[in-house]
Amino acid sequence: MGKTTPMHYGEPLTSKTLQKRYPNVYKSFFAQNEVVVSSQQMLSLMAGMAWRVGGPIITQKINQRCYVGISSKGKSKQLTVNKNLAYFSDREAFEVPKYTTLPWDKALETLKEILEKRLGHPVEGLSFSILHEIPESRSLDSGVPVLFVVASFLHYGILTEEDLAEISTLPSEVIQAKACRLSKLVFEIHKYASKLRLLYQAGSTSGYIDYGSLIATSFPMLYFAEERAGTVEKPVLDLPPLNGSESLESPHFHAWGFRLDELGNIHGNFPLDVVWIYPGSYRESGAATRYTTTVVVPSFDDLRDYAKKLFSRIETTEEHAPAFLKDMDRDGVYWQYAGRGQMVSRLHLVRDLMHMYEDQYSSSKAARFLDSLNSLFYVNGPFEESPSKKLEAMIGMLREKARAVGVPIGIRAYRYGKMDGNILVYSPAQKFRKELFEIIENLKEQFGKDIHADFVSWRDGWGSEGVITEQLLMRDIRSALYPNGAKQYLVWDAKDGLQELDESSMEQHKPDLLLDTIKGKIYVGGKPVTSKDIPSQKGSIKILTHLIEHLGKPVSNKELPAKTYTSYRNDLQGKIVGPLEKLIEKRTKGTIGFTLQGQLTDFTVALTPKRLTIGIKKER
């Protein structure tokens, strides 16, 4: 996957352009999976922790997708991950990400339990693949858990592609009523996706990513859940976070999601320019939630204990005490105050966003929204680790340039933990474009060539789709990305059994014995077999592939294909078995392991290879 011509600021970075530039990546992905679903990735407008106390969250979809595929060629009765790729725009290549999308062992074990409970019987072997068009470590919100659930439901017929299409367009009031089959299905999918996400996000989630992924809208999405203020060990007012199966199974798990135009008379496109700058380092996916849970929340109890000691000499009744001295024996009280304060700040942003949409030509309303956005930057600041000096310098350069040209801007930075994440810059439409790209070039010179714009709103456009069915071969739904005559590459060895590989892996693997069922050719030790070696390669391939499907088991010659060679034991032995055994012993270190037993016209054949890898190339 070598580099190609760089994507400049004027060239869109979208699903369509990536598919055009890297066709083999997509063709390989779709050729390997019978079921493929995808969702557009999302940006979150709001920093902070207020979602833990039911504060609103605003997200917006972009034109870059995450795909999840399922192959039924997995290990028996197991769920596994076959491939996980992401597009890294700084290196212009699809690569295996270094971060962990989910803790796969726990996540797949949980998904297996969900499916077997839902189906009432064990699952067969399923292999999952993931293709991100932008890595989650770039501070994106990606619906991997909901895609895993939806893909599995499609595979087992719990959900149809028509159901999924209808769900994405259901009015929010219909979903919230939970009165029809599809609205109930939305919350079932949402519940199970949240279970998977909890495994990675330090035991706490609001569910906004997976809920929002399902819903189609060109407007921002507003979401909030019931108040869950404390930690698992120390709930506040008996409201622990949504931390596991008990709370998620409970009927008291309440969440609300609305398209912004369902809440008011708004219209048009997002009124501001948005540029998303990659600063040359990434924030580990899930770091924000883990940092909040393990560092921030406990720090509030430390502050409470300090205040209690500091003012221990004050004598007052609970009724007349100031708020910060009330309920001092409750863990999490200070955290609850802080979370609710942030919630009010978020409501300011919601109001100002609505007003800006209602009057897109008002510069004062745009400026008010940008002020609210900046206030959240500072409100949340004390509860995060300090950004690096590099990130502080970058943000300072952006603000200084905006002041110099007299353009108001808003900044949404991601900086939880010890690594810096992307910077979202909001500015009035067409007022700050030239200056932004000048700053990016200056940043590249000063801090490193990897710095660039990952998303440019007027170049890449906004997304509007919910989760969609890309491919469902069992219902004869084939993606345009599914290659005609798509090939299947299987390889067998004694350690891992029969596995499916993509074309590049097959070339790297170089099996000892390769059966090309498409061209009717056999290769041993990387070299082609000739008609002098074996009189009928096509007949041999048919016999061998059948035996591989019944590896180690005696198969009656009556069941074998290629009757010209399998009706008589001597014909099979002299024209196929013997010559092939000699070639394999000569060109490889293994043995094919043929065993023939029985009479001349009534016999069995078994195949038990040793120290030998076998590859099969065929059309699906």
N, C-alpha and C positions, 0 to 999 in steps of 0.2 A: 504494500500500500504506500508507494512512494509519494513524494510531494508533487503537487501540480502547481499551476499558476496561482499565486496568492489571491485570496479574496480581498479586494480593496474596499474602501468605504462605500464606493458606489455600486458594488455587486451584492445582491441579496444573499443572506445566509439563512436558507430555509430548507424544509424537507425536499422541495422540488430541486433546488440547486445541488443539494448534497447527493440526491439520487442520480442526478445527471453526471456529477463529477466522479462518483464512486459506484458505478453500476454493479461491479462484481461483488462488492460488499453486500448490497441489498439482494442481488440474485441468489447469492449463496445462502443468506439468511432465510429467504422465502422458500428456497428449494429444500431446506432442511426441516421446515416446520409445517405441519398440517393445519394448525390453528395459529393465526397471528392477530393480535389486537394492538391498538395504539392509542395514545392520548397526547394532546398537546401539553407541553410543559408550561409552567406558570411562574410568574414573578409575584412576590408579595410586596405590597406597598408599605407595610407597617413593620417597624422594628418593635421589640419589646416582648413582654411576658404576659400581657393582659389576657391572652386566650385562656390562661389557667383559671381565671375568675369569670369566664364568660364574655370577655371583651371581644368586640368585632374584629374580623380579619378581612382585608380586601385583597383579592388576587386578580391577576389578569393573564390570559393565555397568550402565548407567542407562537410563531409559525415554525417551531422546531418540536420534534416528536420523540416519544419513547415507545419502543416496540417490545412486546413480549410474545414469544412463540412457544408452541408445544409440539413435541414430537412423541409419538407413541412407541418409539423404539428405545425407551429407557430400560433400566434394569428392572427385573421382575418385581412388582409390588413396591417399588421405590420411586420417590420423587427426587430428581437430581437437577443440577444446573450444568448445562453443556457449555454454553458460551456467554460471556458478558463483555460487550464491546461498547466503547463510547468514542465520540468524535472530539478530538482535542484540537481546537482551532489554532492554538499557538504552534502546534507541530503539523497541522494540516494532515491528520491521519486518524483512522480508527484504531484504537488500541485497547488492551485490557486495562481497566482502571485500577489504580493502586489502592483506592479506598474500598470499603466494603459496603455494598448497597444494602444488604440485609445480612444478619447472621444466618447463613444459609441452612446449617444443620437444624437449628431451632425453628426457623421459619418454615422449612419444608416439612418438618415433623408436625408443626401446628396445622399447616395447610392439609396435610394428609388426614389428620384427625377430623378437621372440619368436613372434608369431602366424604370420608367414610361414614361419619355421623349423618351427613345429609343424604347419602346414597343408600345407606343400609347394607353396604357390602365393601370388601377391600378394593382399593384402587389397583389398576394395572400399572406397569412401569411407565412413567412419564418423564420426559426430559425437557427442561425449560431453557430458553435462550433470551437474552436481553440485548437490545440495540438502542443506545442513547445517542441522540443527535447533538446533545451538549451534556457534559458530565454534571452530575448532581453536586460535585464539589465546587462548582461555580456559583453556588448559592441559589440554585434552581429548586423549585418544588416539582418533584416528579412522582407520578402515581404508580410506581412499581407494584406496591402491594395490591392496589385495586385491579391492576392489569393481570396479576397472577390469579386473583379470584375470578375475574370475568372470563379469562381464557379457559380456566378449569371448568367453569359453569357451561361455557359454550361446548367444550369437548364432551361433557357428559349429558348435554341436552337439557340441563336445568334452566338454561337461558337460550333464547334463539337470537339470531342477528336482527330479526324484526323487533324483538323485545328491546334490545340494546339501542336501536335507532329511535324507538318511541320514547324510551326512558330519557334520552338526552334532550328531548324537546318538551317533556312534561312541564306544565306550569308549576311553579314552586308551591302554590297553594294546594295543588293536587298531591304533590309529593308529601307535603307536611301533614295532610289529612290522613295518610296511611290507610285509606279506605279501599283502594283498588289493589289488584294483584301486583301491578308494576311498582306502585309506590312502596308497598311492603318489601318488594324485591330490592329496591334502592337501599333501604335501610339494612336489609340482610347483607347485601354486598358491602355496604359501608361498615357494618359491624365487624365482618370477618377481615376486611382490609385493615381496620384499626387494630385488630388483634396482632396481625403481622407487623405493623409499624411499631407497636408498643415494644416489641422485642429489641428494637434498636435505639429507641428514643428514651432511654432511661426510665421506662415504665410510665410514660405520660404522653398523651396526645390529645388534640381536640378533634382530629379527623377532617380538617378543612381541605387538605390536599386531595384525599381520595374522594370526598364528596364532590368537590369542585371539578375533578377530572371527569366525572360522569356527565356533567351538565354542559350542554351547548349554549354558548352566549358570546356575542361580540362585545358585550359590555363587561366591566369588572364584576366580580362575584363577591357578594357580602355574606359572610358566614359567622355564626357564633354558636356556642354550645352552653349547656348549663354550667353553673359555677362549680368548679372543682379545685378548691384553693390549696389544699395541703399536700403533704407527701403521703406515700402509702403507710408509713409508720406513724405519721403525725397528721391525721386529717384535721382540717379546720372546720368547726361547726359541723362535724360528722360528714364532711364532703371531701373524700379523697379524690385524687385525680383518676381519670379513666385508665386504670392500671392493669387490667387483666380480664379474664373470662367472667368473673362474677359481675363486675360493673357493666361490662359490655353486653352480657346476656340479660341484664336487668331492664325492665320496661321503663326505668327511670333515666335511661340514657337518652337525653333529649338534645337535638341539634337542629339548627335552622339554616337554610341556605337560600339566597335570593339573587337573581340577576338584578343589577342595579336599576334597569328600566322597569322592573316590576314594583319598585318602591316609589317611583315618581315619574313625572312627565319629562324624561330626558331623551336626548336624541344625538345623532352624529357620532363621529369618531372620538377617541380619547383626545382631549383638547390640548395636550402638551406634547412636546418632543421628549423622548426618553432614550438615553444612551447608557449602555451597560458596559462598564470598563473592567476588563480583567487586569489586575495589578501585578501579575507575574507570580503570584502565589495563591494557593487555594485554601478554602476553609473546609475541613473534613465534613462530609455529609453527616448530619445528626449532631454536630458539635454543639449547636446552640441549645438544644433541649437537654443534652447531658450536662452542659456547663450550668444551666439554670438549676437543674435538679440536684446536682452534687455539690455545687459551690454557692450559688446565689441564695436559694431558699434557706439552707442552714445558716447563712450569715445573718439573716433577719432575726433568728432566735438568739444569736449571740448579741445582736444589738439590743434586743428586748431585755436580755439578762443584764447587760451593762446599764441600761436606763433604770431598771428596777433597783440595782445596787446604788446608782448615783443619787437617786431621789428617795432612798429608803427612809430618810428622816421625816419626810413629808407625811403628815397625818391628815387624811381626808377620806370621806366615804366614796364608795364606788359611784354613787349617784352624782356627786359633784366633782369628781376627778376629771381632769382634761383627758381627751381621747387617748393620748399616748400612755396614760397610766391606768387605763381600764383593761379588764380582762388580762392582767399581767401573768396570770397563772396558765393561760392558754398558749400552747405552742402555735406558731404560725400567725399570730394576730398581726404583727408588724408586716409580715409578707402580704397578708390580706389587704391591709391599708394601701400598701404600695401598688399592688395589682389593680385595685379598684381606682386608684388615682390615674394609673395609665389608661384604664378603660375609658375614663372621661376624656382624656386627651385624644383617644382614638375616635370617640364620637364627634369631637371637633373636626377631625379629618374627614369623617363620613359626611358631615354637614357641608363642609367646604367643597368636597368633591361633587356633591349633588348640585350645589349652587354654580360651580364652574361649568358643569354639563348643561345646566339650564340656560346659562348665558355664556356661550363659548367666545363671544367677542368682547367680554369684559376683562380688561387687563387687571382691574382691582380684585376681581374674584379669583383670577389665576394667581395673583400675588398672595392672596389670603390663603389659598390652598398650599402654596409653597412654604409659607410661614408655618402653617400647621405641621407640614411634613418635617421641616427643620426642627420644630419643637420636640417632635418624637425622638429625633436624633439625640437631643440633649437630655430628655426625660429618661431615656433608657441608658444613657452613658454610664451613670454610676454603678450599674449592675452588670457591666461587662468588663472583661479584662481590657486594659489599655491597648489601643492599636499600636502597631509598630511605628517607629519614627518615619519609615517610608510611607505608610498609609496616611499618617497625619500630614506629611509634606504634600502628598498628592491632593488630598482634600483641601489643604490650604491653597494650593495653586489654582484649583478650580474656583474657589470662593473669591480669591484675589482677582482673577481674570473677570469674573462676573461683575464684581464691584467696579472694576476699571471701565467696563463698557456699559455699565448701568442696566444690566439685565438681572432680574431676580431668578435665582435657581433654588431647587430643593435637592437635598442629597439623602439617599437611603444607603447606608453602608452596612456591610455584614462583617462583624469583627469579633464574634465570640471565640473564646479559646485562644490559643497561642499563634494561630495563623490568620492572615488577613484574607477576607473574601472580596467578592466583586463590589464595585461602587455603581449604584444607580444614580444617574443625574437627570433631573427633571427641569425643563426650561420652557418658556413660552414658544409656541410654534414658530419656526423659522428665524428666531431671534439670536440663537447662540450656536448655530451649527458650525460655522467656519471656525469660531473660537475654540469650540470643543475639540475639533480635530487638530488644531494647532497645539493645544495643550497635550493631547495624546502623543503627538510627535515629540514634544519636549520631554514628556515623561519617559518615552522610549530611550531618548538620548541620555537622560539622567539616571534612570533606574533599570534599564534593560530592554532588549528588543522584544521580549515576550509580551509586553504590555500592548493591548489592542482593544478594539471595540468588539465585544461578543454579540451585541444586539444593538441595532439602530432602528428606531420605530418607523421612521419614514422610508427606510430602505427595505426592511424585512417585513413590515406590516404586523398587525396583531392577529392572534388566532381567534377561533370562534367555535370549535368543534368539541363535542364530548368524546367519550371512548367510542371508537368505531371498530367494526369487524373488518380487518384487512383481508383475511383469508380464512376459509373454512372448507377444506377439501372434501370433508364428508358430506357437505351440502352443495358440492360442486361450485363453490365460490373461490375463484382464483384471482389473486392480485395481478395487476398489470406487471408487477415486479417479479412474479413467478415465471422463470424462464421456460420457454417452449422446449419440450423434451428434457425437462429438468432431470439432472442425474442424481443418483443416490450412491453414496460411497460408504461401504461397510467394510470393517476390518475386524478380524478375529485373532485373538491370541489367548493363551491358556489363563493369563492373569485376569483380564478384564472381560473375556467373552466377546460377543459380537457387539460392536459399537458403530455409530454413524459418524462420519467425519465430513468436513467440507473439502472442497477441491484442493485448497492449498495445504491442508493437513495431510491429505492423501498423498500428495506429492512429496511432502516431507517424511511421511511414514515409510514409504517404499517397502511394502510387504514382500515376504519371500515368494509367495505365490499370489499372482494377481489374475483374477478372472474378469475380463472385460466383456460383459454380456451384451453391450451395445454394438461393439465391432466384432464380437465372436472370436476374440484373441486371448491367448494365455501367455503370461510372462512368468518366468521362473528366475529368481535371483536378479531381477531387473532386465533380463534379456528375453526377447520374444521366442516363443516355441514355434517351430516350423512344421510343415506337413510331413517332413521326413521323421521328425521326432514322434508326433502323434497324428494319426491319419485324419481324425475329426476333432478339431478343437471345439466347435459348437456343441457337438454331442457330449464331449467331456465336461464342458462347462455346465450343461443341464444336469448331468449326473452329480457333479461335485457340489453344485449349489443345493441340490435336494439333500445330499448327505450332510452338508453343513447345517441345514435346518434341523437335522436329527442327529447331531453330533454325539458320537460315542454309543449310539443305539443301533442294533442290527436292523437293516431295512431289507425287506424282501425284494428280490429282483423283479417281481410282478408289479411293484409300486414305483420302480425307477423309470424315468423317461429314457428316450433314445433307445428304443427296443432293438435296433440293429446291433447294439453292443451289449445289451443287458439280458437278452433271451438265453444266451449260452455263456456259461461261466468261463470257458476257454477264450471266447472272443473278448470279454471284458478284461480278463487277466492279461492277454497277449497284446491287445491293441491300445489299452488305456492305462490300466493299473501298473503293469510292469514298466512301460516307458516313462510314465510320470514319476514313479518311485526313483528310477535311476537318475532322471534329470534333477530332482530335488536333492538327492544325496550328493550329486556332483556339484551343484551350484550354491547350495545352502548348508547350514549346519544342522538343519532339522530333518525330520522324517514325516511323511504324509500319513502313515499309520493305517493302511488299508488292511482289513481282515475279511476274508471270504470264507464262508462255511456252507456246506450243503452239497446237493447233487448237481449234476451238469445243467439241468434246466430248472431246478428248484433250489435256490440258494439265497443266502443273505450277505449283505455287505455292510460293514461298519467303518467309520472313519474316526481315528483317535490321534490327531497330530501331536507331535512333541517338538519343542524348541522351534516352532514354525509359526509365522504370522501369515494370515490369508486375507487378501483384499478382494472385494467384489464391487464392480462398477456396473450400475444398471440404471435404466430409466424408471422413474416412479410409476 
